[in-house]
Amino acid sequence: MTGFARFPHVIVYSHPGCHLCDEAKAVILNSGCMDQFTFEEINIESDHELLREYKYDIPVVTINGVEAFKHRLDAQVFRDIINNQ
C-alpha cells in the first residue's frame, strides 16, 4: 500500500489475575514507542484452543504473528524489535 505506514501488530495473550501478564502489558505500554505499533490483548479463557495452547505459558507476546516473548519481556529488546519492523 503506497502512502500508508503499516505498524507492527502486538498481541498479548493473557488471562485475568495473571501478574506476569500485567507486568508485560506495563512494559509494553511504557515502552516509549506506543505510536509505532498497534496493540491487542486476548484473554486465552475466551477460546478453548488458546487456553489449551497457552494455559501454562502466559503471557505470550506476538509481533506480526510471530512469538517474540513468553513469560517476561525486556523493554529494550521490545523497542528494538518494533523499531526494526
C-alpha positions as CSV (number, residue, x, y, z in Angstrom):
1,M,0.0,0.0,0.0
2,T,1.7,3.1,-1.1
3,G,1.4,6.1,1.2
4,F,0.3,4.1,4.2
5,A,2.6,3.1,7.1
6,R,1.9,-0.4,8.3
7,F,2.6,-0.6,12.0
8,P,3.6,-3.8,13.7
9,H,0.7,-5.5,15.4
10,V,1.4,-6.6,19.0
11,I,-0.8,-9.1,20.7
12,V,-0.5,-10.1,24.4
13,Y,-2.2,-13.5,25.2
14,S,-3.1,-13.4,28.9
15,H,-5.9,-14.0,31.4
16,P,-7.3,-12.0,34.3
17,G,-5.4,-12.2,37.5
18,C,-2.0,-13.0,35.9
19,H,0.6,-10.8,37.5
20,L,3.2,-11.7,34.8
21,C,0.7,-10.6,32.2
22,D,0.1,-7.3,34.0
23,E,3.9,-6.7,34.1
24,A,4.3,-7.5,30.4
25,K,1.5,-5.1,29.5
26,A,3.0,-2.4,31.7
27,V,6.4,-2.8,30.0
28,I,4.8,-2.6,26.5
29,L,2.6,0.4,27.4
30,N,5.5,2.2,28.9
31,S,8.0,1.3,26.2
32,G,8.2,4.8,24.8
33,C,7.1,3.7,21.3
34,M,3.4,3.3,21.6
35,D,2.9,5.4,18.5
36,Q,4.8,2.8,16.5
37,F,2.6,-0.3,16.9
38,T,-1.0,-1.4,17.3
39,F,-1.8,-3.3,20.5
40,E,-4.3,-6.0,21.3
41,E,-4.9,-8.1,24.4
42,I,-6.5,-11.5,24.0
43,N,-7.9,-13.4,27.0
44,I,-7.0,-17.0,26.5
45,E,-10.0,-18.1,28.5
46,S,-12.2,-16.8,25.7
47,D,-11.2,-19.7,23.4
48,H,-10.7,-23.4,24.2
49,E,-7.8,-23.7,21.7
50,L,-6.0,-20.7,23.1
51,L,-6.5,-22.0,26.6
52,R,-5.1,-25.4,25.7
53,E,-2.1,-23.9,23.9
54,Y,-1.1,-21.1,26.4
55,K,-2.5,-22.3,29.7
56,Y,0.9,-22.7,31.4
57,D,2.9,-20.2,29.2
58,I,1.3,-16.8,29.6
59,P,1.9,-14.1,28.9
60,V,2.8,-14.7,25.3
61,V,3.6,-11.7,23.2
62,T,3.5,-11.9,19.4
63,I,4.6,-9.2,16.9
64,N,3.1,-9.5,13.5
65,G,2.0,-13.1,14.3
66,V,5.5,-14.2,15.4
67,E,6.1,-15.2,19.0
68,A,8.5,-12.7,20.4
69,F,8.3,-13.2,24.2
70,K,7.0,-15.7,26.7
71,H,6.6,-15.2,30.4
72,R,8.6,-11.9,30.6
73,L,9.8,-9.3,28.2
74,D,12.6,-6.8,28.2
75,A,11.7,-3.2,27.3
76,Q,14.8,-2.5,25.3
77,V,14.5,-5.7,23.3
78,F,10.8,-4.9,22.6
79,R,11.7,-1.4,21.3
80,D,14.5,-2.9,19.1
81,I,12.1,-5.4,17.6
82,I,9.4,-2.7,17.0
83,N,12.0,-0.3,15.5
84,N,13.3,-2.9,13.1
85,Q,9.8,-4.0,11.7
